[in-house]
Amino acid sequence: MELLTNLYLLLVLSFAMCRGQRSSCDRCDPRLACNCSHAGYTLVPTVTDRALTFDLSFNDIAVVTGGDLTGHEKLRILILHRNRLSEIHPSAFDSLWSLERLDLSDNQLTAINRRWFSKLGALQELNLLLNPYSCLGTRPVLQRLVRLRRLMFGGPALEELRREDLSGVSQLEELTVQANNLRRYESGALAGVWPLGRVTLSLHGPFLTNIGLASDVIGDVSYPETPIILKDLHLNQSVQPFREMASRRVRKITFCNLSVSDKGIVDFLEAVDGEPITSLFMDGVTLIGEGRWEKASLTDHKNIDEFFLRNVVVLNVFQFSSLLQLGFLLQYPRKVSIINSQVFVMPCATTYLLLNLQYLDLSDNLLTDLTLTETLCNGDGTLKDLRVLNVSGNALKSLSTVSRLVTNLSKLTHLDVSRNGFISMPGGCSWPSTLRYLNISWAKLTTISPCLPETLEVLDLSNNDLKAFILILPSLRELHLSGNKLLSLPPGWMFPNLQTLTIQSNTLNMFTRSDLQAYRRLQDLWAGQNKFVCSCDFVYFLQSAIKGGEDVHLSDGEDAYVCDSPLYLQGEPAGRVRLSVVVCRRVLFVSVSCVVALIIGVLVCVLLWRLHAFWYLRMMWAWLKAKRSSRRRQPREELLSYDAFVSYSERDASWVENFLVPELEEPRENDGDSLNPRPLTLCLHKRDFLPGHWIVDNIMSAMERSRRTVFILSENFVQSEWCRYELDFSHFQLFDGETGSDAAILILLEPLSKDDIPKRFCKLRKLMSSTTYLEWPREEERSGEFWRKVRNALRDEEEEEEG
C-alpha cells in the first residue's frame, strides 16, 4: 500500500513539474515573515532559508514534495490553508525542527500520515480542519507531538473517533472538533486530555440522529474550568447532553449558530436546574415561539453571573410576549449583553428585574433618545449598582439627554456612547461623580464644551470633526483624539496627569520638544499618520525620540511618521530622513559662506593686485572716458599743435629745460642742410597744461595734440609716482590704433635696461626690445650727433604727413 502511495505521489509530482518549475517568492518583511498568499502558486515557491513565517494560504498547490521545504530549519510558522493539497510526501516536514504552528486546513487530504509529524517535536499548534478524511489514521498520528497545545481537526467526512487517536496528547489549551457527521465514537476518545482549556464542538448530526453519541462526546470534555462552545445546533430535541454536561459542573457554555424555540430554552433551563453555570453565551441565535417561559419559573439559576446574546433574530417578534416572566432568571446576572439584536426598547418593567446588574451592553441596536429614556426608567436611578453602560452604535442624538439619564447612576464609572449621531455638545451637563471613562468616538462633534466632566480619567473623542481641544481635565490619564482635524497638540498644562495621548490621522504639521514638555507625565504618544512638515527641528527631535532620547515614547513606531512636505521628502519616513547643513543651519551656513567668500575675495584681490589687474582696469576706464570726450572734438589732424609730448621726471626737469627745450625749440643755424630747420614745438606739463582741469584730461589732450611722445627715461622716471601715472596714459595712447608704436621716442638719460621698467608696462618693455632708442651721451663731442638724431626722429613723421 505504501509503495502504491509513493508511486502515485511520484506521478503527481511529475505532472506538476511538467506544468512549470518552482518559482520564487520575495514578499518577505524585515521580520522574516514571507506572505506568499493569494499568488496563484501551483508549486511550493522558494523563499529565503532564514524565513520564520511562510504563508502559502489561498493558492493552488496540490502537492508538497520531500525537498520543497528542505533547509528551513528556522521556520516557525507554516500556513497551507485553502489550497488544493491532496498529497504530502512523508518526509516533507522532516527538516522543520523549529516549527511551532502548522495549518493544513481546508484542503483535499483524504488521509493523515503519522510520518508528517514524526520530526515536529516543537509543534504547538496543528490545524487539520475541513479536509475529507474519515478518521485520523490507522495508527496514532499525534503521538510524538509532546508540546502540542492547540489542536483543530475534523470536517464534513469525519465519521469515527477512536480512543488511540489522541494518544500522546496529554494537555491542550484549545481543542476544536468538527464532527457534524460523526457516526462512531469510542467512549473516552477525548477524555485522556487533561488539563483541557477551551473546547469547541460541532455536533449537528449527532444531536439530530444519535443523542447518546453526542452525550458521550460532551461528557468526555466537560470539566468545571473548561469553557465549552457548541456550534451549529438545533436546540429543539433532547437535552440529555446538557444534563451530562451539568453533572460535570461545567460553568461556561457558549452556543454559536443556534436555532432554538422558547420550549427548547425552557427544556435547557430545566436540564441545568440548580447547576453551577455562571456564564451563558449565545452568538448567532434564531429564536422561534411565543415566549412562554412559565414551566421554567421554578428552576434555580442563582449561579448565573453573565448573559451574552449577540446577533439574535426573533421570528414573529410581535407574537412574542413580554420578558417579565423571566424575572426568575434576570434577577441574578451581574453582566448582560444584548448586541446587534435589533433591540429598540427594553421596557422599564424589565429593567426593574435586573436587580444585581453591574454591566449592561446594548450596543449596535435601534435605541433612540426616547426609547433609552424608557429603558433607563427616565433616569430615576433604578440600576443602582450599574458600573458599565454601553449603548454605542444606536440612534441617539442628544448628549444632554444621555447625561440626564445617567446622572443618578451613582456607581457608574464607564459610559460608551460612541457611533451615535451626536452633532453638538451642550454647554453644561450633569454626570455622576463616579464617571471615569467616557467614549464619544465616531460621532459628528465639531466642538467641545465644559459638558465633559472633570472627573474623567479616560476620554475617547476619536473620529469626530474637532479642530481644537481646549478644556481643563485635571484627572485625565488617557486622551484619544485620532481621526479629527486638529492642527496642533492640545495644551499640555490642561492635563497635568495625562499619560497616554492618541492623536493619529489628524492635520498636525509638527510638534516640538517644548510641546511635549508641557505634559508633565506623558509616557506614550500615538501621533502618526499626520501631514508632517519635515523641518530640521522636527526631524531632529523625532529621531531623538525614536532612539529613546526623550521621556515620551512614540508608541506607533517610526514608520507611522511620514513627511508630507517639502515636496522632495514627501512619503519618506521622518525617522530616516537626512537633512543637509544647508537646509538645517541656514544662518550658520550663510555666515560661514560669507566668511569664506570674504577670504576668497581678499585672496583674489591680492592676486589681482600682484598681477596689476586694478591698474589695467583703472587705466582702461580713464582711457575710455577720455576717448569718449575727445570724440566730441575736432579730428586729430586739425588738433595737432605740438611736435612732441615730453614725459619726464621732475628730477630730470633741469635737463629738459636746459638741454632739450633749447635744442629743439630755439632756431639753429643750418647744419649742412639746404634749408634752415624749423624749430620744434614741445608740450611740457609744467608749462602747457591748463590749470583747473582734471589731470587725465590734460594728459589725454596733450597726447592727442602731439605728433609724437618723447619718454625721458631714467632711474628718477621709474621711481617717480607722477611719471608713472603720466606714463600709464601714454602707454595706452601708444597702442590706441590712431598712432602706432613709431610715435614713441625713447631717450635714456642714463644706462637703463628693460628690466628696470615696471612689469605692468609689458608692451613698453617689448617696445624697448624692438625699437631703437636714443641714449644721452656722456661725451660732449657726441651731443651734436644726438640732437640731430632727435630732430630727425621728430621730423620724419612731419615729412610723412606733408608728403
LUMNU-496066 format. One record per residue (C-alpha): residue number from 1; x, y, z. Coordinates in steps of 0.25 Angstrom, whole numbers, plus 5000, padded with zeros to 4 digits. Example, Ala and Ser with C-alpha at 12.3 -4.5 7.8 and 13.67 -1.06 7.14 Angstrom:
residues 2
1,5049,4982,5031
2,5055,4996,5029
This chain:
residues 803
1,5000,5000,5000
2,5011,5010,5004
3,5018,5006,4990
4,5006,5010,4983
5,5005,5023,4990
6,5019,5026,4987
7,5017,5023,4972
8,5004,5032,4972
9,5012,5043,4978
10,5023,5042,4968
11,5013,5043,4957
12,5006,5055,4963
13,5020,5061,4965
14,5024,5058,4951
15,5011,5064,4945
16,5013,5077,4954
17,5027,5078,4949
18,5023,5077,4935
19,5014,5089,4937
20,5025,5098,4941
21,5038,5100,4950
22,5037,5105,4964
23,5036,5120,4965
24,5042,5129,4976
25,5034,5138,4986
26,5041,5151,4990
27,5030,5156,4999
28,5037,5155,5012
29,5037,5167,5022
30,5049,5171,5031
31,5043,5161,5042
32,5046,5150,5032
33,5031,5147,5030
34,5028,5143,5016
35,5014,5145,5011
36,5012,5137,4999
37,4997,5136,5000
38,4987,5139,4988
39,4998,5138,4978
40,4993,5126,4969
41,5005,5117,4972
42,5003,5103,4968
43,5016,5098,4974
44,5023,5102,4987
45,5031,5114,4983
46,5045,5116,4989
47,5048,5127,4999
48,5060,5130,5008
49,5064,5119,5017
50,5064,5130,5028
51,5049,5131,5028
52,5042,5130,5041
53,5028,5130,5035
54,5023,5124,5022
55,5009,5127,5018
56,5004,5120,5006
57,4989,5121,5008
58,4979,5123,4997
59,4988,5117,4986
60,4986,5105,4976
61,4997,5096,4982
62,4993,5081,4980
63,5006,5074,4986
64,5017,5076,4995
65,5030,5068,4991
66,5041,5064,5000
67,5050,5075,4996
68,5041,5087,4996
69,5044,5091,5010
70,5058,5086,5011
71,5067,5096,5018
72,5056,5103,5026
73,5061,5098,5040
74,5058,5112,5046
75,5043,5113,5041
76,5033,5114,5052
77,5020,5116,5045
78,5015,5109,5032
79,5001,5112,5027
80,4996,5104,5015
81,4981,5107,5017
82,4971,5107,5006
83,4980,5101,4995
84,4977,5088,4987
85,4986,5080,4995
86,4984,5065,4993
87,4998,5059,4995
88,5009,5062,5004
89,5022,5054,5004
90,5024,5046,5017
91,5037,5054,5019
92,5032,5067,5014
93,5033,5073,5028
94,5045,5066,5034
95,5055,5078,5033
96,5045,5087,5041
97,5051,5085,5054
98,5047,5098,5060
99,5032,5098,5054
100,5022,5103,5065
101,5010,5105,5056
102,5005,5096,5044
103,4992,5100,5037
104,4987,5089,5027
105,4972,5093,5028
106,4962,5094,5016
107,4970,5085,5006
108,4967,5071,5000
109,4975,5062,5009
110,4967,5049,5010
111,4977,5042,5020
112,4986,5047,5031
113,5000,5041,5031
114,5007,5040,5044
115,5021,5041,5037
116,5017,5056,5034
117,5019,5059,5049
118,5030,5050,5053
119,5041,5061,5054
120,5032,5072,5058
121,5035,5072,5073
122,5034,5087,5075
123,5020,5088,5069
124,5010,5095,5078
125,4998,5097,5068
126,4992,5088,5058
127,4980,5091,5049
128,4975,5079,5041
129,4960,5085,5039
130,4952,5083,5027
131,4959,5072,5020
132,4951,5060,5014
133,4958,5049,5023
134,4948,5040,5030
135,4957,5037,5042
136,4971,5041,5048
137,4978,5029,5043
138,4980,5014,5045
139,4991,5017,5056
140,4993,5029,5065
141,4997,5041,5057
142,5000,5051,5069
143,5008,5042,5078
144,5021,5050,5076
145,5015,5064,5078
146,5018,5065,5092
147,5018,5080,5092
148,5004,5081,5085
149,4995,5092,5092
150,4985,5095,5081
151,4978,5084,5072
152,4968,5086,5062
153,4963,5074,5054
154,4950,5069,5047
155,4942,5072,5035
156,4930,5068,5027
157,4935,5054,5025
158,4940,5051,5039
159,4932,5038,5043
160,4940,5032,5054
161,4948,5035,5066
162,4955,5024,5074
163,4962,5024,5087
164,4976,5024,5082
165,4974,5035,5072
166,4979,5046,5082
167,4989,5036,5089
168,5001,5044,5093
169,4994,5057,5094
170,4994,5060,5109
171,4989,5074,5111
172,4983,5085,5102
173,4979,5100,5103
174,4970,5099,5092
175,4962,5087,5085
176,4953,5089,5073
177,4946,5077,5067
178,4937,5078,5055
179,4929,5065,5055
180,4915,5069,5049
181,4914,5055,5042
182,4921,5047,5053
183,4915,5032,5054
184,4924,5025,5063
185,4931,5030,5075
186,4939,5021,5085
187,4936,5025,5099
188,4948,5032,5105
189,4954,5036,5092
190,4955,5051,5097
191,4955,5048,5112
192,4970,5046,5112
193,4974,5060,5110
194,4975,5068,5123
195,4977,5079,5127
196,4968,5084,5115
197,4965,5098,5112
198,4954,5103,5103
199,4947,5093,5095
200,4939,5096,5082
201,4930,5085,5077
202,4922,5084,5064
203,4912,5072,5066
204,4900,5076,5058
205,4898,5062,5052
206,4899,5054,5065
207,4889,5063,5072
208,4879,5060,5062
209,4882,5045,5060
210,4890,5040,5071
211,4887,5047,5084
212,4895,5037,5092
213,4907,5039,5084
214,4906,5054,5086
215,4905,5052,5101
216,4918,5043,5101
217,4926,5053,5093
218,4921,5065,5102
219,4923,5057,5115
220,4938,5054,5111
221,4942,5068,5110
222,4933,5074,5121
223,4941,5080,5133
224,4937,5091,5143
225,4948,5100,5138
226,4947,5097,5123
227,4938,5106,5115
228,4930,5099,5104
229,4926,5104,5091
230,4915,5097,5083
231,4913,5101,5069
232,4902,5098,5058
233,4891,5093,5068
234,4876,5092,5067
235,4872,5092,5082
236,4858,5086,5079
237,4862,5072,5082
238,4866,5064,5095
239,4874,5072,5105
240,4881,5059,5110
241,4895,5064,5106
242,4893,5077,5115
243,4889,5068,5127
244,4902,5061,5125
245,4909,5074,5124
246,4902,5079,5136
247,4906,5067,5144
248,4921,5070,5141
249,4918,5084,5147
250,4922,5092,5135
251,4922,5107,5137
252,4923,5113,5124
253,4915,5109,5112
254,4914,5116,5098
255,4905,5114,5087
256,4909,5118,5073
257,4899,5118,5061
258,4888,5113,5069
259,4873,5111,5065
260,4864,5109,5077
261,4850,5111,5081
262,4844,5116,5094
263,4841,5102,5098
264,4856,5098,5095
265,4861,5109,5105
266,4851,5104,5115
267,4856,5090,5114
268,4870,5094,5115
269,4868,5103,5127
270,4861,5091,5134
271,4873,5082,5130
272,4883,5091,5137
273,4874,5094,5149
274,4882,5097,5161
275,4895,5094,5154
276,4907,5104,5156
277,4906,5110,5142
278,4912,5124,5143
279,4913,5129,5128
280,4903,5126,5117
281,4907,5132,5103
282,4899,5131,5090
283,4904,5136,5077
284,4896,5135,5065
285,4883,5131,5070
286,4869,5129,5063
287,4858,5129,5073
288,4844,5124,5070
289,4832,5123,5078
290,4823,5132,5086
291,4832,5134,5099
292,4825,5124,5108
293,4834,5122,5120
294,4825,5118,5131
295,4830,5104,5132
296,4844,5109,5136
297,4839,5119,5146
298,4842,5109,5158
299,4856,5106,5153
300,4868,5111,5161
301,4879,5119,5153
302,4885,5127,5164
303,4899,5124,5160
304,4897,5131,5146
305,4906,5143,5146
306,4907,5147,5131
307,4897,5146,5120
308,4903,5149,5106
309,4894,5150,5094
310,4899,5155,5080
311,4893,5154,5066
312,4879,5150,5071
313,4867,5149,5062
314,4853,5147,5067
315,4844,5141,5057
316,4830,5147,5058
317,4835,5157,5069
318,4821,5163,5070
319,4815,5150,5075
320,4826,5149,5086
321,4820,5152,5100
322,4828,5161,5110
323,4841,5157,5117
324,4834,5159,5130
325,4832,5145,5132
326,4847,5143,5132
327,4848,5150,5145
328,4853,5137,5152
329,4865,5138,5143
330,4868,5153,5141
331,4869,5156,5156
332,4883,5148,5157
333,4893,5152,5146
334,4902,5164,5148
335,4906,5165,5133
336,4896,5165,5122
337,4900,5168,5107
338,4890,5168,5096
339,4898,5172,5084
340,4893,5174,5069
341,4879,5168,5072
342,4870,5179,5067
343,4866,5184,5081
344,4858,5197,5080
345,4854,5197,5095
346,4855,5190,5108
347,4843,5193,5116
348,4845,5200,5129
349,4838,5188,5136
350,4848,5178,5130
351,4859,5188,5135
352,4854,5187,5149
353,4856,5172,5149
354,4871,5173,5147
355,4874,5175,5162
356,4889,5171,5162
357,4893,5177,5149
358,4906,5184,5148
359,4909,5183,5133
360,4899,5186,5122
361,4903,5185,5107
362,4892,5189,5098
363,4902,5193,5086
364,4898,5192,5071
365,4883,5192,5073
366,4872,5202,5070
367,4871,5210,5083
368,4867,5225,5081
369,4867,5236,5091
370,4852,5233,5094
371,4854,5218,5096
372,4866,5220,5104
373,4858,5228,5114
374,4849,5217,5115
375,4860,5207,5117
376,4867,5215,5128
377,4853,5218,5134
378,4854,5233,5132
379,4867,5233,5139
380,4861,5230,5153
381,4874,5222,5157
382,4867,5209,5156
383,4880,5202,5153
384,4887,5206,5165
385,4898,5196,5164
386,4901,5199,5149
387,4916,5202,5147
388,4918,5200,5132
389,4907,5204,5121
390,4910,5202,5106
391,4900,5208,5097
392,4909,5210,5085
393,4904,5208,5071
394,4890,5212,5073
395,4882,5224,5068
396,4884,5234,5080
397,4885,5249,5076
398,4885,5257,5089
399,4897,5256,5098
400,4889,5265,5109
401,4878,5254,5109
402,4889,5243,5112
403,4895,5251,5123
404,4882,5254,5129
405,4878,5239,5129
406,4891,5234,5135
407,4893,5245,5145
408,4886,5237,5156
409,4894,5224,5154
410,4902,5227,5166
411,4912,5216,5163
412,4914,5217,5148
413,4929,5218,5144
414,4929,5214,5129
415,4920,5220,5119
416,4921,5217,5104
417,4912,5225,5094
418,4921,5224,5082
419,4916,5222,5068
420,4903,5230,5070
421,4898,5243,5064
422,4903,5254,5073
423,4905,5267,5065
424,4907,5277,5077
425,4911,5277,5091
426,4903,5285,5101
427,4909,5296,5109
428,4907,5288,5122
429,4903,5274,5126
430,4901,5267,5139
431,4908,5254,5141
432,4910,5244,5152
433,4922,5248,5161
434,4928,5234,5159
435,4929,5234,5144
436,4943,5231,5140
437,4942,5226,5125
438,4935,5233,5114
439,4935,5229,5100
440,4928,5238,5089
441,4936,5234,5077
442,4931,5233,5063
443,4921,5244,5065
444,4920,5257,5057
445,4924,5267,5068
446,4931,5279,5063
447,4934,5286,5077
448,4935,5282,5091
449,4929,5289,5103
450,4930,5289,5119
451,4919,5278,5117
452,4930,5268,5119
453,4932,5264,5134
454,4945,5268,5141
455,4945,5254,5148
456,4949,5247,5135
457,4962,5238,5134
458,4959,5233,5120
459,4953,5241,5109
460,4951,5236,5095
461,4947,5246,5084
462,4953,5239,5072
463,4947,5241,5058
464,4939,5253,5060
465,4941,5267,5053
466,4949,5274,5065
467,4958,5285,5061
468,4963,5289,5075
469,4962,5283,5089
470,4963,5294,5100
471,4957,5288,5113
472,4964,5286,5126
473,4963,5272,5131
474,4972,5270,5143
475,4969,5255,5145
476,4971,5251,5131
477,4981,5239,5129
478,4977,5235,5114
479,4972,5244,5103
480,4969,5239,5089
481,4967,5249,5078
482,4970,5241,5066
483,4963,5244,5053
484,4959,5258,5055
485,4964,5271,5049
486,4974,5276,5060
487,4985,5285,5055
488,4993,5284,5068
489,4994,5277,5081
490,4985,5281,5092
491,4992,5290,5102
492,4999,5280,5112
493,4997,5289,5124
494,4982,5286,5124
495,4985,5271,5126
496,4995,5270,5138
497,4993,5255,5139
498,4992,5251,5125
499,5000,5238,5122
500,4995,5234,5108
501,4991,5243,5096
502,4986,5237,5083
503,4985,5248,5072
504,4987,5240,5059
505,4981,5243,5046
506,4979,5258,5048
507,4985,5270,5041
508,4997,5272,5050
509,5009,5279,5043
510,5019,5276,5054
511,5021,5277,5069
512,5033,5281,5077
513,5040,5277,5090
514,5034,5288,5097
515,5020,5284,5093
516,5022,5270,5100
517,5030,5276,5112
518,5017,5283,5115
519,5011,5269,5118
520,5017,5266,5131
521,5014,5252,5132
522,5012,5248,5117
523,5018,5234,5114
524,5012,5229,5102
525,5009,5237,5089
526,5002,5232,5077
527,5003,5243,5067
528,5006,5236,5053
529,4998,5237,5040
530,4998,5252,5040
531,5003,5262,5030
532,5016,5266,5035
533,5025,5277,5031
534,5039,5271,5032
535,5046,5283,5037
536,5060,5282,5043
537,5056,5283,5057
538,5044,5274,5056
539,5053,5263,5049
540,5064,5264,5059
541,5054,5264,5071
542,5046,5252,5065
543,5059,5244,5062
544,5064,5246,5076
545,5050,5242,5082
546,5051,5229,5073
547,5064,5226,5079
548,5059,5227,5093
549,5065,5241,5095
550,5052,5247,5100
551,5044,5244,5112
552,5032,5241,5103
553,5031,5228,5096
554,5026,5228,5081
555,5017,5216,5083
556,5013,5215,5068
557,5027,5213,5063
558,5035,5222,5053
559,5029,5217,5040
560,5016,5224,5045
561,5023,5238,5044
562,5023,5241,5029
563,5027,5254,5023
564,5016,5261,5015
565,5025,5273,5011
566,5035,5278,5006
567,5031,5272,4993
568,5045,5265,4991
569,5043,5258,5004
570,5028,5254,5002
571,5025,5240,5006
572,5039,5238,5013
573,5038,5233,5028
574,5043,5245,5036
575,5051,5236,5045
576,5060,5232,5033
577,5061,5246,5027
578,5075,5252,5026
579,5075,5267,5024
580,5087,5275,5019
581,5094,5286,5027
582,5090,5296,5016
583,5075,5293,5020
584,5076,5292,5035
585,5087,5302,5039
586,5084,5313,5029
587,5089,5325,5037
588,5102,5317,5041
589,5103,5313,5026
590,5101,5327,5021
591,5111,5333,5032
592,5122,5323,5028
593,5119,5325,5013
594,5121,5340,5015
595,5134,5338,5023
596,5139,5328,5013
597,5135,5337,5001
598,5142,5349,5008
599,5155,5341,5010
600,5154,5337,4995
601,5151,5351,4991
602,5163,5357,4999
603,5172,5346,4993
604,5166,5349,4979
605,5169,5364,4981
606,5183,5361,4986
607,5185,5353,4974
608,5179,5363,4964
609,5188,5374,4971
610,5200,5366,4969
611,5196,5364,4954
612,5193,5379,4953
613,5179,5376,4949
614,5174,5388,4956
615,5183,5397,4949
616,5179,5391,4935
617,5164,5394,4939
618,5167,5408,4944
619,5175,5411,4932
620,5164,5405,4923
621,5153,5413,4930
622,5161,5426,4929
623,5165,5424,4915
624,5150,5421,4910
625,5145,5433,4917
626,5156,5442,4911
627,5153,5436,4897
628,5138,5438,4899
629,5140,5453,4902
630,5151,5454,4891
631,5142,5449,4880
632,5133,5461,4882
633,5144,5470,4878
634,5150,5472,4864
635,5158,5461,4856
636,5172,5459,4861
637,5179,5465,4849
638,5173,5478,4852
639,5176,5477,4867
640,5191,5475,4865
641,5198,5487,4872
642,5211,5480,4877
643,5222,5472,4870
644,5224,5464,4883
645,5219,5462,4897
646,5230,5460,4907
647,5228,5451,4918
648,5239,5453,4929
649,5242,5452,4944
650,5242,5465,4952
651,5256,5462,4956
652,5260,5462,4941
653,5254,5475,4939
654,5267,5483,4939
655,5272,5474,4927
656,5259,5476,4919
657,5259,5491,4922
658,5274,5494,4920
659,5277,5484,4908
660,5264,5478,4902
661,5256,5490,4900
662,5267,5500,4896
663,5272,5490,4886
664,5258,5487,4879
665,5250,5499,4881
666,5260,5510,4878
667,5265,5514,4864
668,5278,5507,4860
669,5288,5510,4848
670,5288,5501,4836
671,5295,5488,4840
672,5298,5486,4825
673,5284,5484,4820
674,5279,5493,4809
675,5269,5498,4817
676,5269,5504,4831
677,5262,5494,4840
678,5249,5499,4846
679,5248,5500,4862
680,5240,5489,4868
681,5229,5491,4878
682,5229,5483,4890
683,5217,5480,4901
684,5222,5481,4915
685,5213,5478,4926
686,5219,5489,4935
687,5217,5499,4924
688,5205,5495,4915
689,5195,5488,4924
690,5183,5496,4926
691,5181,5500,4941
692,5168,5495,4947
693,5166,5483,4938
694,5166,5469,4942
695,5180,5463,4941
696,5175,5452,4932
697,5168,5462,4922
698,5181,5470,4922
699,5189,5457,4919
700,5180,5452,4908
701,5178,5466,4902
702,5193,5468,4901
703,5195,5454,4895
704,5185,5456,4885
705,5190,5469,4881
706,5205,5464,4879
707,5210,5456,4867
708,5220,5448,4876
709,5223,5445,4890
710,5237,5446,4896
711,5240,5438,4908
712,5252,5443,4916
713,5255,5430,4923
714,5264,5430,4936
715,5264,5424,4950
716,5257,5436,4954
717,5246,5433,4944
718,5244,5419,4948
719,5243,5423,4963
720,5234,5435,4961
721,5219,5433,4964
722,5215,5445,4956
723,5223,5440,4944
724,5218,5426,4945
725,5204,5432,4946
726,5207,5440,4933
727,5213,5428,4927
728,5201,5420,4929
729,5193,5428,4920
730,5204,5430,4910
731,5205,5415,4910
732,5190,5414,4905
733,5192,5425,4895
734,5203,5417,4888
735,5194,5406,4885
736,5181,5413,4882
737,5181,5410,4868
738,5182,5424,4863
739,5196,5425,4866
740,5206,5414,4865
741,5218,5410,4873
742,5227,5419,4864
743,5220,5431,4871
744,5229,5428,4883
745,5243,5433,4884
746,5251,5427,4896
747,5263,5435,4901
748,5271,5429,4912
749,5278,5439,4921
750,5286,5428,4928
751,5288,5414,4925
752,5275,5406,4928
753,5271,5392,4924
754,5257,5388,4920
755,5257,5380,4934
756,5257,5393,4941
757,5243,5397,4934
758,5231,5392,4943
759,5226,5379,4938
760,5212,5384,4937
761,5217,5392,4925
762,5219,5380,4917
763,5217,5386,4903
764,5226,5397,4907
765,5237,5387,4911
766,5234,5380,4898
767,5236,5393,4891
768,5250,5395,4897
769,5253,5382,4891
770,5248,5385,4877
771,5251,5399,4876
772,5264,5407,4875
773,5265,5417,4886
774,5274,5429,4887
775,5284,5430,4899
776,5289,5443,4904
777,5304,5443,4902
778,5313,5445,4913
779,5324,5451,4904
780,5321,5465,4900
781,5326,5464,4886
782,5315,5454,4883
783,5304,5462,4887
784,5302,5469,4873
785,5300,5455,4867
786,5290,5452,4878
787,5282,5465,4875
788,5282,5462,4860
789,5276,5449,4862
790,5265,5454,4871
791,5261,5465,4861
792,5261,5455,4850
793,5252,5445,4858
794,5243,5457,4861
795,5243,5462,4846
796,5241,5448,4840
797,5226,5448,4843
798,5224,5462,4840
799,5230,5460,4826
800,5222,5447,4824
801,5209,5455,4827
802,5213,5466,4818
803,5216,5456,4807
